[in-house]
Amino acid sequence: MSDLDQLYQQIILDHAKTRYGSGLREAPAGVTSGESVQHNPVCGDHIRLRIQLEGSTLKNVSWEGDGCSISMASASVLSEMAEGIDREEFLVILDEFRELMRSRGARPGDEEVLGDGAAFAGVSKFPARVKCAMLSWVAAEAALLAANV
């Protein structure tokens, strides 16, 4: 295993343990928010993710769920990177993450765009695990749609 692979593995393990954004937070009255519940029937992973917005800025991303280290780490990475950015910027990051997951290991993660999300490049080599990594990202996309922004 290369040093970079070891670093990426450690990032995933750290996020699986720390779980940034874990603990679903209620949206205060009058705050625009959207929520989505996603489930992976193949492995049993599930997540409920809520996004609160101020205008088009993602102000609070919180979630609750249960699943493998990959799905929980991915939710943590998403929550950490999404807070405070514009909806359109988040959608660019989402598209980049989706393309990384579709690459089957053929492309490295762009750390400039994905930050810690680039650590999931190795996951893309395993199609059965891609769904685990994508679960929270699909939930976030659906939550934004639910917010009608």
HELIX and SHEET records of a PDB file:
HELIX    1   1 ASP A    3  THR A   18  1                                  16    
HELIX    2   2 SER A   69  ALA A   82  1                                  14    
HELIX    3   3 ARG A   87  ARG A  102  1                                  16    
HELIX    4   4 GLU A  111  LEU A  114  1                                   4    
HELIX    5   5 GLY A  115  LYS A  125  5                                  11    
HELIX    6   6 PRO A  127  ALA A  146  1                                  20    
SHEET    1   A 3 THR A  32  HIS A  39  0                                        
SHEET    2   A 3 HIS A  46  GLU A  54 -1                                        
SHEET    3   A 3 THR A  57  ASP A  66 -1                                        
END                                                                             
